Amino acid sequence: MAEPAYTVASDSDTTGEEKSSSAFPEIAIGIDVGTSQCSVAVWNGSEVVILKNTRNQKKMRSYVTFKDDIPSGGVSHQLSHEHEMLSGAAIFNMKRLIGRVDTDPVVHSSKSLPFLVQTLDIGVRPFIAALVNNVWRSTTPEEVLAIFLVELKAMAEVQLKRPIRNVVLTIPVSFSRFQVTRIERACAMAGLHVLRLMPEPTAVALLYAQQQQQAVHENIGGGAEKIALILNMGAGYCDVAVTATAGGVSQIKALAGSAIGGEDILQNTMHHLLPDLEILFSKHGINEIKSTGLLRVATQDAIHKLSSQTSVQIDVDLGNELKICKVVDQEEFEEVNKNVFEKCESLIIQCLHDAKVQTEDVADIIVVGGCSYIPKLRNLVMSVCKRQELYKGMNPVEAAVCGAALEGAVASGISDPFGSLDLLTIQVTPLAIGIRADGNKFVPVIPRNTTMPTRKELAFTTVHDNQTEALIVVYEGEGEKVEENHLLGYFKIMGIPPAPKGVPEINVCMDIDASNVLRVLAGVVLPGSRHPAIPVMEVRMPTVDDGHGWCVEALHRTYGSGLDLVTIQKKI
Amino acid sequence: MKLWTPLSTILRRTLPSIPYFPTSQFQSPTYNFSPSPPSSSTNSPNSLTHNFHFPLKTFCSGSPENFHVRCWTCGHVAKAALFLVCDSCRTIQPVDQSVDYFHIFGLERKFDIGVENLEGKYKEWQKKLHPDLVHSKSEEERGYAAEQSGRVIDAYRTLSKPLLRAIYVLRLEGVDVDEEETLSDPELLSEILEIREAVEEAADSQELNQIQSQMREKLSHWSNSFANAYRCRNFEEAQNSIRRMTYYERVNEEIVKKL
């Protein structure tokens, strides 16, 4: 990743010359910051090892508690009890909140968490706060993530006995470029430089590519191309990838993802056990936080048990004479979470369709992430892919971080005498990038699943006679209407030579370079001319900062449709 | 002036792959071919990148001297005309315009090629050229990696799709196909309109699938007739076949959108 403009840390050690002359290049570590859990891994010179904290844990809870004078996170902090995390003093699920505005349904679904998530529903960053000594202390998802990353960094530095700066981070497929900038900002705050961000299933794909490569070396199977479907579902996100692997190269064919995961399953089940949960919780007082916390722990526990048994007895006293005593069986659980499983299924179907792959061409089906233990999810994937079994060669909760560590070594220029790092991932754009045109439509310029780096161009024209200005509003996403997508930025083209509507040709070019930097270029050409009528505009995106939700509304209020564009229709 | 400098540096990596490849082919809203290799010598007025001057002489090594090309870092002399990576120090070399897409894939320059082995060769190249692999190298080499790797992506995409491959081989012969031209053949026009109507009115996916398989048949028919015309160097007929394929391909895309 290129360093964002606001990175304050010195970038002197990222210049090529310096690095290539160094005999011991710094190996970037791989970090998988999950919604619920987190892990760190690194290439140790011959293989990937997962680092453990002082309590000998490979998996650490992703949270930061503000209970004490100095905030502490799940890396160093020891929870006295699960309920401690649910007292309101700890902030967790950062990954579901970072880079989202307060009109986002995912933010709204976080309002029943013990800490405070306040939404004003006007399209600004939500207000989040931790309860410390009866005071709601405000913070931001970036700050919480940065504190957590500082702990991870310190832990890795102690174990590896060297300073850590470069990291490869895994991110959900559905993250927009705006959300990515928030992750990069959190890393910069923690003194880390993001060498690369990998969509989670592509990290798994890289690990798979390495395993296949090794199998070829050991003469198990041929060296032919193998197609794998990867589903990675954790607490916050469900992501799917189709990859074609040969010779250590993983070409991502298609990606699909959504902010749906174990947290939704948990909340659905909590609602099922206590239908008027919202009303009970609306006050967000200390007693309510405590009751909801008790319910959360009990439900979580029940869901875990349902992975291995057909029914579970839930017995919990929520205080205030509110008791829940209920038996929940598999079938009921699956019915309650129907929407989650249906979404997973549609993601798999969409990904196979986008990859233009038939189920019978899929050699391996890999299901990883915390939710991979849910029998319904496993059965669902097998039934969509018409298979009897899943790939067994991976630890479901370690696959993503191991892939990130491999990428960290490859990206740091490390080679391995045994060819274990003879690897490459060829990434695609997880979301389409385009502009607002044809009224309120989102018109993609770079379609989703385009191999990167890439450059695409599309021609637009004016909607009014003698229109001299046009707004280029850039979005990223999959929705047909602009408001269903993430806003990345906007700028105005001025000085279009007066001409009847439909005559000036406004070319919008989007370029994603090898460092994954997006640039949007816009220029105007009049028929019969070979030269741009005005200087070309070049804008590095995203340009938006917080509070972007209402920027577009403000633009609309101010300009109406006066600066609109339409796509040029294909002649027949 | 300041604006132009960064612009040309970004655009450098998609330097014209071959000197006569107009970008107008790549901008159709319904047709996404790209990344469009910008051209320096076309009559296409409507490309954004068209009017910028690339430091061409830095990259054009010119075919006659090809065999005397040396690696820009270690000075090793190239053994073959196909010199994308130095055999000695594995450094990625600047783009050589005289190397065409067929050459990159070790294929004879003809239309009817087997596409089965393209993916393997494509990956082999990416493993040597991909910018991710030279992350820690000099900025110059990272630039070459981006260009070369982008070019291999273009080459792979172009060669693996019959229509793109057809346009490409013709262009290598110096024949430009103008895709923007309006349809003048009334018979083809009415046929296309009829099919489009059928697509629009299709009641279910079964009907769409049916039309799609018809399109596939037509595409394979015209692809064969292109192959014949090209072999006989009847470029008029070849262009006609391309025109047909273009329209059927567009219908196909409409169907995929609706499915």
Interface residues (C-beta under 8 A of the other chain):
Chain A: T15 G16 E17 K19 S20 P25 L195 R196 E225 A244 A246 G247 G248 V249 Q251 V410 A411 S412 G413 D422 L424 T425 I426 V443 P447 T451 P453 T454 R455 K456 E457 L458 A459 E505 N507 C509 D511 D513 A514 S515 R519 L521 A522 G523 V525 P527 G528 S529 R530 H531 P532 P535 V536 E538 T567 I568 Q569 K570 K571 I572
Chain B: L3 P6 L7 I10 L11 R13 T14 T23 F26 Q27 S28 P29 T30 Y31 N32 S34 P35 S36 P45 N46 S47 L48 T49 H50 N51 E119 G120 K123 E124 Q126 K127 H130 P131 D132 L133 V134 H135 S136 K137 S138 E139 E141 R142 A145 A146 S149 G150 I153 E180 T182 L183 L189 I192 L193 R250
